[in-house]
Amino acid sequence: MPSGPVAETFRVIQGAVTEEYVRSTQGIFQFELSGDGGGTWYIDLKTKGGSAGFGKPPVTADVVMSMSSADFVKMFTEKEILPKTQHRRLCCQPA
């Protein structure tokens, strides 16, 4: 199992996934990350229960994004990009 900032970010995302959020989002996001901790990662907010982790998603992704591992971690953690409280409200809570 991968370790480091990317893996930790995905562990946090996995812990935030709820069935309600899956019902309201209905999307699968694949991330092609370069650099430390890179590779193929996914967030499944479509399949019952949802999931997030390393590797390809369980079914075809609706969105595929390519970026550096550092940019991915910043996207989910940097206050300058989006304050954590606002980010959690937008990304990790049902609308």
PDB file as gemmi writes it, atoms N, CA and C in Angstrom:
CRYST1    1.000    1.000    1.000  90.00  90.00  90.00 P 1                      
ATOM      1  N   MET A   1       0.843  -1.184   0.000  1.00  0.00           N  
ATOM      2  CA  MET A   1       0.000   0.000   0.000  1.00  0.00           C  
ATOM      3  C   MET A   1       0.885   1.243   0.000  1.00  0.00           C  
ATOM      4  N   PRO A   2       0.620   2.191  -0.881  1.00  0.00           N  
ATOM      5  CA  PRO A   2       1.421   3.421  -0.937  1.00  0.00           C  
ATOM      6  C   PRO A   2       1.331   4.208   0.376  1.00  0.00           C  
ATOM      7  N   SER A   3       2.376   5.003   0.617  1.00  0.00           N  
ATOM      8  CA  SER A   3       2.375   5.871   1.791  1.00  0.00           C  
ATOM      9  C   SER A   3       2.804   7.264   1.359  1.00  0.00           C  
ATOM     10  N   GLY A   4       2.719   8.224   2.261  1.00  0.00           N  
ATOM     11  CA  GLY A   4       3.099   9.597   1.960  1.00  0.00           C  
ATOM     12  C   GLY A   4       1.900  10.507   1.894  1.00  0.00           C  
ATOM     13  N   PRO A   5       2.128  11.778   1.512  1.00  0.00           N  
ATOM     14  CA  PRO A   5       1.054  12.775   1.515  1.00  0.00           C  
ATOM     15  C   PRO A   5      -0.136  12.429   0.606  1.00  0.00           C  
ATOM     16  N   VAL A   6       0.120  11.857  -0.563  1.00  0.00           N  
ATOM     17  CA  VAL A   6      -0.984  11.506  -1.464  1.00  0.00           C  
ATOM     18  C   VAL A   6      -1.834  10.408  -0.827  1.00  0.00           C  
ATOM     19  N   ALA A   7      -1.183   9.361  -0.332  1.00  0.00           N  
ATOM     20  CA  ALA A   7      -1.914   8.259   0.293  1.00  0.00           C  
ATOM     21  C   ALA A   7      -2.698   8.743   1.504  1.00  0.00           C  
ATOM     22  N   GLU A   8      -2.106   9.621   2.305  1.00  0.00           N  
ATOM     23  CA  GLU A   8      -2.802  10.159   3.476  1.00  0.00           C  
ATOM     24  C   GLU A   8      -4.019  10.978   3.051  1.00  0.00           C  
ATOM     25  N   THR A   9      -3.886  11.763   1.989  1.00  0.00           N  
ATOM     26  CA  THR A   9      -5.015  12.554   1.486  1.00  0.00           C  
ATOM     27  C   THR A   9      -6.158  11.638   1.060  1.00  0.00           C  
ATOM     28  N   PHE A  10      -5.830  10.543   0.377  1.00  0.00           N  
ATOM     29  CA  PHE A  10      -6.875   9.606  -0.037  1.00  0.00           C  
ATOM     30  C   PHE A  10      -7.495   8.885   1.159  1.00  0.00           C  
ATOM     31  N   ARG A  11      -6.715   8.615   2.206  1.00  0.00           N  
ATOM     32  CA  ARG A  11      -7.282   8.010   3.420  1.00  0.00           C  
ATOM     33  C   ARG A  11      -8.308   8.957   4.055  1.00  0.00           C  
ATOM     34  N   VAL A  12      -7.986  10.247   4.076  1.00  0.00           N  
ATOM     35  CA  VAL A  12      -8.915  11.240   4.632  1.00  0.00           C  
ATOM     36  C   VAL A  12     -10.187  11.312   3.774  1.00  0.00           C  
ATOM     37  N   ILE A  13     -10.002  11.323   2.461  1.00  0.00           N  
ATOM     38  CA  ILE A  13     -11.164  11.357   1.554  1.00  0.00           C  
ATOM     39  C   ILE A  13     -12.029  10.136   1.779  1.00  0.00           C  
ATOM     40  N   GLN A  14     -11.424   8.956   1.847  1.00  0.00           N  
ATOM     41  CA  GLN A  14     -12.184   7.722   2.064  1.00  0.00           C  
ATOM     42  C   GLN A  14     -12.993   7.811   3.347  1.00  0.00           C  
ATOM     43  N   GLY A  15     -12.411   8.369   4.383  1.00  0.00           N  
ATOM     44  CA  GLY A  15     -13.110   8.503   5.656  1.00  0.00           C  
ATOM     45  C   GLY A  15     -14.264   9.494   5.616  1.00  0.00           C  
ATOM     46  N   ALA A  16     -14.242  10.402   4.646  1.00  0.00           N  
ATOM     47  CA  ALA A  16     -15.290  11.424   4.541  1.00  0.00           C  
ATOM     48  C   ALA A  16     -16.450  10.990   3.646  1.00  0.00           C  
ATOM     49  N   VAL A  17     -16.294   9.919   2.894  1.00  0.00           N  
ATOM     50  CA  VAL A  17     -17.327   9.469   1.957  1.00  0.00           C  
ATOM     51  C   VAL A  17     -18.512   8.895   2.740  1.00  0.00           C  
ATOM     52  N   THR A  18     -19.689   9.388   2.391  1.00  0.00           N  
ATOM     53  CA  THR A  18     -20.927   8.862   2.981  1.00  0.00           C  
ATOM     54  C   THR A  18     -21.849   8.396   1.861  1.00  0.00           C  
ATOM     55  N   GLU A  19     -22.784   7.545   2.203  1.00  0.00           N  
ATOM     56  CA  GLU A  19     -23.751   7.072   1.206  1.00  0.00           C  
ATOM     57  C   GLU A  19     -24.568   8.236   0.646  1.00  0.00           C  
ATOM     58  N   GLU A  20     -24.909   9.190   1.500  1.00  0.00           N  
ATOM     59  CA  GLU A  20     -25.661  10.365   1.043  1.00  0.00           C  
ATOM     60  C   GLU A  20     -24.854  11.157   0.021  1.00  0.00           C  
ATOM     61  N   TYR A  21     -23.560  11.319   0.286  1.00  0.00           N  
ATOM     62  CA  TYR A  21     -22.704  12.048  -0.638  1.00  0.00           C  
ATOM     63  C   TYR A  21     -22.587  11.309  -1.972  1.00  0.00           C  
ATOM     64  N   VAL A  22     -22.510   9.992  -1.918  1.00  0.00           N  
ATOM     65  CA  VAL A  22     -22.462   9.186  -3.148  1.00  0.00           C  
ATOM     66  C   VAL A  22     -23.747   9.396  -3.942  1.00  0.00           C  
ATOM     67  N   ARG A  23     -24.899   9.331  -3.267  1.00  0.00           N  
ATOM     68  CA  ARG A  23     -26.185   9.520  -3.962  1.00  0.00           C  
ATOM     69  C   ARG A  23     -26.271  10.887  -4.627  1.00  0.00           C  
ATOM     70  N   SER A  24     -25.747  11.918  -3.955  1.00  0.00           N  
ATOM     71  CA  SER A  24     -25.884  13.268  -4.504  1.00  0.00           C  
ATOM     72  C   SER A  24     -24.837  13.603  -5.564  1.00  0.00           C  
ATOM     73  N   THR A  25     -23.721  12.893  -5.584  1.00  0.00           N  
ATOM     74  CA  THR A  25     -22.649  13.215  -6.534  1.00  0.00           C  
ATOM     75  C   THR A  25     -22.728  12.385  -7.808  1.00  0.00           C  
ATOM     76  N   GLN A  26     -22.803  11.082  -7.666  1.00  0.00           N  
ATOM     77  CA  GLN A  26     -22.898  10.165  -8.800  1.00  0.00           C  
ATOM     78  C   GLN A  26     -21.788  10.385  -9.834  1.00  0.00           C  
ATOM     79  N   GLY A  27     -20.539  10.378  -9.379  1.00  0.00           N  
ATOM     80  CA  GLY A  27     -19.406  10.540 -10.287  1.00  0.00           C  
ATOM     81  C   GLY A  27     -18.202   9.751  -9.818  1.00  0.00           C  
ATOM     82  N   ILE A  28     -17.388   9.338 -10.779  1.00  0.00           N  
ATOM     83  CA  ILE A  28     -16.142   8.638 -10.482  1.00  0.00           C  
ATOM     84  C   ILE A  28     -15.008   9.453 -11.074  1.00  0.00           C  
ATOM     85  N   PHE A  29     -14.036   9.770 -10.225  1.00  0.00           N  
ATOM     86  CA  PHE A  29     -12.923  10.638 -10.590  1.00  0.00           C  
ATOM     87  C   PHE A  29     -11.621   9.854 -10.529  1.00  0.00           C  
ATOM     88  N   GLN A  30     -10.896   9.861 -11.625  1.00  0.00           N  
ATOM     89  CA  GLN A  30      -9.606   9.187 -11.693  1.00  0.00           C  
ATOM     90  C   GLN A  30      -8.526  10.245 -11.774  1.00  0.00           C  
ATOM     91  N   PHE A  31      -7.455  10.053 -11.018  1.00  0.00           N  
ATOM     92  CA  PHE A  31      -6.343  10.993 -10.984  1.00  0.00           C  
ATOM     93  C   PHE A  31      -5.082  10.293 -11.454  1.00  0.00           C  
ATOM     94  N   GLU A  32      -4.457  10.845 -12.478  1.00  0.00           N  
ATOM     95  CA  GLU A  32      -3.163  10.367 -12.962  1.00  0.00           C  
ATOM     96  C   GLU A  32      -2.128  11.327 -12.395  1.00  0.00           C  
ATOM     97  N   LEU A  33      -1.443  10.896 -11.342  1.00  0.00           N  
ATOM     98  CA  LEU A  33      -0.537  11.773 -10.619  1.00  0.00           C  
ATOM     99  C   LEU A  33       0.913  11.452 -10.940  1.00  0.00           C  
ATOM    100  N   SER A  34       1.709  12.499 -11.145  1.00  0.00           N  
ATOM    101  CA  SER A  34       3.137  12.330 -11.399  1.00  0.00           C  
ATOM    102  C   SER A  34       3.915  12.754 -10.160  1.00  0.00           C  
ATOM    103  N   GLY A  35       5.135  12.273 -10.031  1.00  0.00           N  
ATOM    104  CA  GLY A  35       5.973  12.651  -8.897  1.00  0.00           C  
ATOM    105  C   GLY A  35       5.818  11.685  -7.734  1.00  0.00           C  
ATOM    106  N   ASP A  36       6.334  12.095  -6.556  1.00  0.00           N  
ATOM    107  CA  ASP A  36       6.301  11.248  -5.360  1.00  0.00           C  
ATOM    108  C   ASP A  36       4.878  10.847  -5.007  1.00  0.00           C  
ATOM    109  N   GLY A  37       4.671   9.555  -4.824  1.00  0.00           N  
ATOM    110  CA  GLY A  37       3.342   9.058  -4.463  1.00  0.00           C  
ATOM    111  C   GLY A  37       2.379   9.028  -5.633  1.00  0.00           C  
ATOM    112  N   GLY A  38       2.900   9.237  -6.832  1.00  0.00           N  
ATOM    113  CA  GLY A  38       2.052   9.300  -8.018  1.00  0.00           C  
ATOM    114  C   GLY A  38       1.516   7.953  -8.440  1.00  0.00           C  
ATOM    115  N   GLY A  39       0.947   7.951  -9.618  1.00  0.00           N  
ATOM    116  CA  GLY A  39       0.311   6.760 -10.154  1.00  0.00           C  
ATOM    117  C   GLY A  39      -1.158   7.049 -10.401  1.00  0.00           C  
ATOM    118  N   THR A  40      -1.916   5.998 -10.542  1.00  0.00           N  
ATOM    119  CA  THR A  40      -3.353   6.117 -10.774  1.00  0.00           C  
ATOM    120  C   THR A  40      -4.081   5.969  -9.439  1.00  0.00           C  
ATOM    121  N   TRP A  41      -4.924   6.936  -9.133  1.00  0.00           N  
ATOM    122  CA  TRP A  41      -5.737   6.963  -7.919  1.00  0.00           C  
ATOM    123  C   TRP A  41      -7.174   7.291  -8.325  1.00  0.00           C  
ATOM    124  N   TYR A  42      -8.126   7.034  -7.443  1.00  0.00           N  
ATOM    125  CA  TYR A  42      -9.518   7.327  -7.791  1.00  0.00           C  
ATOM    126  C   TYR A  42     -10.346   7.706  -6.567  1.00  0.00           C  
ATOM    127  N   ILE A  43     -11.444   8.398  -6.847  1.00  0.00           N  
ATOM    128  CA  ILE A  43     -12.503   8.647  -5.872  1.00  0.00           C  
ATOM    129  C   ILE A  43     -13.799   8.205  -6.547  1.00  0.00           C  
ATOM    130  N   ASP A  44     -14.431   7.194  -5.997  1.00  0.00           N  
ATOM    131  CA  ASP A  44     -15.677   6.656  -6.547  1.00  0.00           C  
ATOM    132  C   ASP A  44     -16.842   7.165  -5.711  1.00  0.00           C  
ATOM    133  N   LEU A  45     -17.579   8.099  -6.267  1.00  0.00           N  
ATOM    134  CA  LEU A  45     -18.771   8.633  -5.613  1.00  0.00           C  
ATOM    135  C   LEU A  45     -20.008   8.265  -6.431  1.00  0.00           C  
ATOM    136  N   LYS A  46     -19.975   7.046  -6.960  1.00  0.00           N  
ATOM    137  CA  LYS A  46     -21.079   6.562  -7.782  1.00  0.00           C  
ATOM    138  C   LYS A  46     -21.535   5.163  -7.343  1.00  0.00           C  
ATOM    139  N   THR A  47     -20.585   4.292  -7.062  1.00  0.00           N  
ATOM    140  CA  THR A  47     -20.881   2.916  -6.679  1.00  0.00           C  
ATOM    141  C   THR A  47     -21.330   2.871  -5.222  1.00  0.00           C  
ATOM    142  N   LYS A  48     -22.275   2.024  -4.894  1.00  0.00           N  
ATOM    143  CA  LYS A  48     -22.819   1.923  -3.527  1.00  0.00           C  
ATOM    144  C   LYS A  48     -21.706   1.920  -2.484  1.00  0.00           C  
ATOM    145  N   GLY A  49     -21.833   2.809  -1.528  1.00  0.00           N  
ATOM    146  CA  GLY A  49     -20.854   2.919  -0.449  1.00  0.00           C  
ATOM    147  C   GLY A  49     -19.697   3.851  -0.750  1.00  0.00           C  
ATOM    148  N   GLY A  50     -19.377   4.033  -2.030  1.00  0.00           N  
ATOM    149  CA  GLY A  50     -18.258   4.877  -2.418  1.00  0.00           C  
ATOM    150  C   GLY A  50     -16.936   4.298  -1.970  1.00  0.00           C  
ATOM    151  N   SER A  51     -15.863   4.810  -2.546  1.00  0.00           N  
ATOM    152  CA  SER A  51     -14.526   4.369  -2.163  1.00  0.00           C  
ATOM    153  C   SER A  51     -13.507   5.330  -2.749  1.00  0.00           C  
ATOM    154  N   ALA A  52     -12.294   5.221  -2.255  1.00  0.00           N  
ATOM    155  CA  ALA A  52     -11.189   6.024  -2.766  1.00  0.00           C  
ATOM    156  C   ALA A  52      -9.925   5.230  -2.527  1.00  0.00           C  
ATOM    157  N   GLY A  53      -8.972   5.344  -3.449  1.00  0.00           N  
ATOM    158  CA  GLY A  53      -7.735   4.617  -3.230  1.00  0.00           C  
ATOM    159  C   GLY A  53      -6.821   4.569  -4.425  1.00  0.00           C  
ATOM    160  N   PHE A  54      -5.818   3.717  -4.314  1.00  0.00           N  
ATOM    161  CA  PHE A  54      -4.786   3.555  -5.323  1.00  0.00           C  
ATOM    162  C   PHE A  54      -5.251   2.570  -6.391  1.00  0.00           C  
ATOM    163  N   GLY A  55      -4.925   2.878  -7.638  1.00  0.00           N  
ATOM    164  CA  GLY A  55      -5.275   2.000  -8.750  1.00  0.00           C  
ATOM    165  C   GLY A  55      -6.432   2.562  -9.551  1.00  0.00           C  
ATOM    166  N   LYS A  56      -6.890   1.760 -10.488  1.00  0.00           N  
ATOM    167  CA  LYS A  56      -8.019   2.180 -11.318  1.00  0.00           C  
ATOM    168  C   LYS A  56      -9.319   2.024 -10.525  1.00  0.00           C  
ATOM    169  N   PRO A  57     -10.304   2.880 -10.814  1.00  0.00           N  
ATOM    170  CA  PRO A  57     -11.591   2.748 -10.130  1.00  0.00           C  
ATOM    171  C   PRO A  57     -12.274   1.437 -10.517  1.00  0.00           C  
ATOM    172  N   PRO A  58     -13.241   0.988  -9.705  1.00  0.00           N  
ATOM    173  CA  PRO A  58     -13.916  -0.278  -9.980  1.00  0.00           C  
ATOM    174  C   PRO A  58     -14.700  -0.291 -11.291  1.00  0.00           C  
ATOM    175  N   VAL A  59     -15.124   0.866 -11.755  1.00  0.00           N  
ATOM    176  CA  VAL A  59     -15.787   1.003 -13.056  1.00  0.00           C  
ATOM    177  C   VAL A  59     -15.188   2.221 -13.753  1.00  0.00           C  
ATOM    178  N   THR A  60     -15.496   2.405 -15.012  1.00  0.00           N  
ATOM    179  CA  THR A  60     -14.919   3.489 -15.807  1.00  0.00           C  
ATOM    180  C   THR A  60     -15.171   4.855 -15.179  1.00  0.00           C  
ATOM    181  N   ALA A  61     -14.127   5.661 -15.126  1.00  0.00           N  
ATOM    182  CA  ALA A  61     -14.216   7.001 -14.547  1.00  0.00           C  
ATOM    183  C   ALA A  61     -15.026   7.935 -15.439  1.00  0.00           C  
ATOM    184  N   ASP A  62     -15.759   8.838 -14.808  1.00  0.00           N  
ATOM    185  CA  ASP A  62     -16.479   9.884 -15.529  1.00  0.00           C  
ATOM    186  C   ASP A  62     -15.551  11.040 -15.855  1.00  0.00           C  
ATOM    187  N   VAL A  63     -14.551  11.248 -15.008  1.00  0.00           N  
ATOM    188  CA  VAL A  63     -13.600  12.346 -15.164  1.00  0.00           C  
ATOM    189  C   VAL A  63     -12.206  11.797 -14.889  1.00  0.00           C  
ATOM    190  N   VAL A  64     -11.245  12.126 -15.761  1.00  0.00           N  
ATOM    191  CA  VAL A  64      -9.847  11.760 -15.546  1.00  0.00           C  
ATOM    192  C   VAL A  64      -9.045  13.050 -15.509  1.00  0.00           C  
ATOM    193  N   MET A  65      -8.294  13.244 -14.426  1.00  0.00           N  
ATOM    194  CA  MET A  65      -7.469  14.440 -14.275  1.00  0.00           C  
ATOM    195  C   MET A  65      -6.011  14.033 -14.146  1.00  0.00           C  
ATOM    196  N   SER A  66      -5.139  14.796 -14.796  1.00  0.00           N  
ATOM    197  CA  SER A  66      -3.701  14.568 -14.699  1.00  0.00           C  
ATOM    198  C   SER A  66      -3.053  15.785 -14.061  1.00  0.00           C  
ATOM    199  N   MET A  67      -2.210  15.531 -13.054  1.00  0.00           N  
ATOM    200  CA  MET A  67      -1.518  16.623 -12.370  1.00  0.00           C  
ATOM    201  C   MET A  67      -0.372  16.034 -11.559  1.00  0.00           C  
ATOM    202  N   SER A  68       0.444  16.909 -10.995  1.00  0.00           N  
ATOM    203  CA  SER A  68       1.514  16.428 -10.132  1.00  0.00           C  
ATOM    204  C   SER A  68       0.924  16.031  -8.781  1.00  0.00           C  
ATOM    205  N   SER A  69       1.611  15.143  -8.100  1.00  0.00           N  
ATOM    206  CA  SER A  69       1.189  14.738  -6.759  1.00  0.00           C  
ATOM    207  C   SER A  69       1.131  15.941  -5.829  1.00  0.00           C  
ATOM    208  N   ALA A  70       2.120  16.820  -5.945  1.00  0.00           N  
ATOM    209  CA  ALA A  70       2.170  18.015  -5.096  1.00  0.00           C  
ATOM    210  C   ALA A  70       0.943  18.887  -5.327  1.00  0.00           C  
ATOM    211  N   ASP A  71       0.542  19.080  -6.580  1.00  0.00           N  
ATOM    212  CA  ASP A  71      -0.648  19.891  -6.870  1.00  0.00           C  
ATOM    213  C   ASP A  71      -1.915  19.228  -6.334  1.00  0.00           C  
ATOM    214  N   PHE A  72      -1.987  17.903  -6.429  1.00  0.00           N  
ATOM    215  CA  PHE A  72      -3.156  17.192  -5.904  1.00  0.00           C  
ATOM    216  C   PHE A  72      -3.283  17.424  -4.403  1.00  0.00           C  
ATOM    217  N   VAL A  73      -2.186  17.244  -3.679  1.00  0.00           N  
ATOM    218  CA  VAL A  73      -2.213  17.432  -2.222  1.00  0.00           C  
ATOM    219  C   VAL A  73      -2.589  18.871  -1.892  1.00  0.00           C  
ATOM    220  N   LYS A  74      -2.032  19.835  -2.627  1.00  0.00           N  
ATOM    221  CA  LYS A  74      -2.371  21.245  -2.399  1.00  0.00           C  
ATOM    222  C   LYS A  74      -3.852  21.494  -2.648  1.00  0.00           C  
ATOM    223  N   MET A  75      -4.394  20.881  -3.683  1.00  0.00           N  
ATOM    224  CA  MET A  75      -5.796  21.076  -4.028  1.00  0.00           C  
ATOM    225  C   MET A  75      -6.709  20.683  -2.868  1.00  0.00           C  
ATOM    226  N   PHE A  76      -6.310  19.685  -2.102  1.00  0.00           N  
ATOM    227  CA  PHE A  76      -7.146  19.208  -1.012  1.00  0.00           C  
ATOM    228  C   PHE A  76      -6.734  19.720   0.364  1.00  0.00           C  
ATOM    229  N   THR A  77      -5.597  20.432   0.463  1.00  0.00           N  
ATOM    230  CA  THR A  77      -5.136  20.814   1.795  1.00  0.00           C  
ATOM    231  C   THR A  77      -4.747  22.277   1.960  1.00  0.00           C  
ATOM    232  N   GLU A  78      -4.354  22.976   0.921  1.00  0.00           N  
ATOM    233  CA  GLU A  78      -3.837  24.334   1.058  1.00  0.00           C  
ATOM    234  C   GLU A  78      -4.936  25.350   1.329  1.00  0.00           C  
ATOM    235  N   LYS A  79      -4.755  26.134   2.368  1.00  0.00           N  
ATOM    236  CA  LYS A  79      -5.729  27.171   2.712  1.00  0.00           C  
ATOM    237  C   LYS A  79      -5.784  28.257   1.647  1.00  0.00           C  
ATOM    238  N   GLU A  80      -4.665  28.515   0.986  1.00  0.00           N  
ATOM    239  CA  GLU A  80      -4.644  29.565  -0.035  1.00  0.00           C  
ATOM    240  C   GLU A  80      -5.531  29.200  -1.228  1.00  0.00           C  
ATOM    241  N   ILE A  81      -5.674  27.929  -1.481  1.00  0.00           N  
ATOM    242  CA  ILE A  81      -6.496  27.498  -2.606  1.00  0.00           C  
ATOM    243  C   ILE A  81      -7.962  27.485  -2.202  1.00  0.00           C  
ATOM    244  N   LEU A  82      -8.271  26.913  -1.066  1.00  0.00           N  
ATOM    245  CA  LEU A  82      -9.638  26.846  -0.571  1.00  0.00           C  
ATOM    246  C   LEU A  82      -9.569  26.545   0.918  1.00  0.00           C  
ATOM    247  N   PRO A  83     -10.090  27.424   1.753  1.00  0.00           N  
ATOM    248  CA  PRO A  83     -10.037  27.155   3.192  1.00  0.00           C  
ATOM    249  C   PRO A  83     -10.621  25.785   3.517  1.00  0.00           C  
ATOM    250  N   LYS A  84     -10.008  25.084   4.468  1.00  0.00           N  
ATOM    251  CA  LYS A  84     -10.433  23.716   4.782  1.00  0.00           C  
ATOM    252  C   LYS A  84     -11.903  23.629   5.141  1.00  0.00           C  
ATOM    253  N   THR A  85     -12.421  24.587   5.885  1.00  0.00           N  
ATOM    254  CA  THR A  85     -13.837  24.501   6.243  1.00  0.00           C  
ATOM    255  C   THR A  85     -14.714  24.622   5.010  1.00  0.00           C  
ATOM    256  N   GLN A  86     -14.350  25.505   4.111  1.00  0.00           N  
ATOM    257  CA  GLN A  86     -15.124  25.648   2.878  1.00  0.00           C  
ATOM    258  C   GLN A  86     -14.930  24.420   2.007  1.00  0.00           C  
ATOM    259  N   HIS A  87     -13.677  23.904   1.921  1.00  0.00           N  
ATOM    260  CA  HIS A  87     -13.401  22.730   1.103  1.00  0.00           C  
ATOM    261  C   HIS A  87     -14.223  21.541   1.589  1.00  0.00           C  
ATOM    262  N   ARG A  88     -14.249  21.329   2.897  1.00  0.00           N  
ATOM    263  CA  ARG A  88     -15.017  20.204   3.427  1.00  0.00           C  
ATOM    264  C   ARG A  88     -16.497  20.348   3.088  1.00  0.00           C  
ATOM    265  N   ARG A  89     -17.000  21.571   3.152  1.00  0.00           N  
ATOM    266  CA  ARG A  89     -18.416  21.800   2.853  1.00  0.00           C  
ATOM    267  C   ARG A  89     -18.686  21.492   1.378  1.00  0.00           C  
ATOM    268  N   LEU A  90     -17.756  21.869   0.478  1.00  0.00           N  
ATOM    269  CA  LEU A  90     -17.972  21.676  -0.946  1.00  0.00           C  
ATOM    270  C   LEU A  90     -17.627  20.263  -1.405  1.00  0.00           C  
ATOM    271  N   CYS A  91     -16.561  19.693  -0.866  1.00  0.00           N  
ATOM    272  CA  CYS A  91     -16.033  18.447  -1.408  1.00  0.00           C  
ATOM    273  C   CYS A  91     -16.352  17.206  -0.592  1.00  0.00           C  
ATOM    274  N   CYS A  92     -16.606  17.357   0.672  1.00  0.00           N  
ATOM    275  CA  CYS A  92     -16.712  16.179   1.503  1.00  0.00           C  
ATOM    276  C   CYS A  92     -18.032  16.081   2.265  1.00  0.00           C  
ATOM    277  N   GLN A  93     -18.970  16.907   1.954  1.00  0.00           N  
ATOM    278  CA  GLN A  93     -20.270  16.882   2.608  1.00  0.00           C  
ATOM    279  C   GLN A  93     -21.352  16.880   1.522  1.00  0.00           C  
ATOM    280  N   PRO A  94     -22.464  16.262   1.783  1.00  0.00           N  
ATOM    281  CA  PRO A  94     -23.564  16.314   0.813  1.00  0.00           C  
ATOM    282  C   PRO A  94     -23.997  17.758   0.582  1.00  0.00           C  
ATOM    283  N   ALA A  95     -24.396  18.040  -0.623  1.00  0.00           N  
ATOM    284  CA  ALA A  95     -24.851  19.403  -0.960  1.00  0.00           C  
ATOM    285  C   ALA A  95     -26.203  19.680  -0.360  1.00  0.00           C  
TER     286      ALA A  95                                                      
END                                                                             
